[in-house]
Amino acid sequence: MTTSPSSPYPYRLRLPGPISIPERIRQATARPIINHRGPEMRVVLEEIQRLIQPLFGTKAPVLTFGASGTGVMEASLVNVLAPGEKVLALAHGQFGDRYAQIARELGAEVDVIESEWGWAPDPAVVAAKLETANYRALITVHNESSTGAVTDLAAIGRLLRDRDTLFLVDSVSGLAGMELRQDEWRVDIVVTGSQKALMCPPGLGFASVSEKARKVIERDDRCPRFYLDMRKALATVDKHETAFTCPVSLLFGIQESLRAIHEEGLPQVFARHKRLSDALRAGCVALGLPAFGDPASASQTVVVASVPEPLSAGPIVKHMYETYNTVIAGARNKLNGRVVRIGTMGQISEAEILTDLHYLELSLTALGHKVPAPGCGVAAAIASLR
């Protein structure tokens, strides 16, 4: 079993992705490899398609790529843009900034609406900006895992109802952990990755494509594309095939993950994520680590807690790992040192949350932070869970 150099405790991966893989899914990825073009693979891909569409909230095809979340973010843009076209980016964290940068690298003219980190984009500000130019695409992040803020996709989608502008959304850390209604909210492309609430190893990317987006994707005047060409993927998806060699083992894992999600039931999965994230957030607040950002847009899949001075996040993350073999995250951006981030996605339990808070309290105390009362974080979480 993996351990830190000095800790006797079992290894606990508590990042906001990649996450710890449930044993049934890990075992599924170890099945013998099968013919990636054979009838047995088509059965697997057909089941994945049928089970994953409800997570997107769509009846549109969901395309599969051997790629990370960033890879399918690029795929969403390279298939709808021509160099020089205008993109409106709603950025309220690290991954919104990344989405905008990908568009710039593809030659788009990018306008950015910057929201304060921790707060979701304001639909009224977006509405006003849309009146100033004709945008090929509006891009944003559903669940900004760097800040813990969730975008109101329904409100943004309503603004685009009568426009040619395509609505592109990164839900890498949101999908399967919170509700997403792509068709109802008029989102044209949603992208996600395998390593977060889908509970699989990194390496698979998915993109769902609306009919409105498909009409643009099929044009020949878009950016140059080959491996990430959605035209190739769309031509094979109804045959339950992939355009290029698929990561067979990862698809076995996704198949098993989707079965587990549907066995529990989507409403139950979403309610559990909210319940556990609320409890962890309450425990952090009780320990003297206030929730970062706007509570009205708080994530269900990651808890972002502010670190009070004179503490810094780095020593907390280090102590949690070296002493308790528990891996949580700080920030690799302008919030560096100011926040800690803990994932609340996948098949985690109440026990995981209470363990997080127990180790966090011990780490804070060891670093000189005086908590209000022994066990107060765990007690606050238990009260939230009742």
Buried (B, 14 or more C-beta within 10 A) or exposed (E): EEEBEEBEBEBBBBBBBBBBBBEBBBEBBEEEEBEBEEEEBBEBBEBBBEBBBBBBBBEBBBBBBBBBBBBBBBBBBBBBBBEEBBBBBBBBBBBBBBBBEBBEEBEBBBBBBEBEBBBBBBBEEBEEBBEEEEBBBBBBBBBBBBBBBBBBBEBBBBBBEEEEBBBBBBBBBBBBBBBBBBBEBBBBBBBBBBBBBBBBBBBBBBBBBBEBBBEBBEEEEBBEBEEBBBBBBBEBBEEBBBBBEBBBBBBBBBBBBBBBBBEEEBEEBBEBBBBBBBBBBBBBBBBBBEBBBBEEBBBBBBBBBBBEEEBBBBBBBBBBBBBBBBBBBBBEBEBEBBBBBBBBBBBBEBEBBBBBBBBBBBBBEEBEBEBEEEEBBBBBBBEBBE
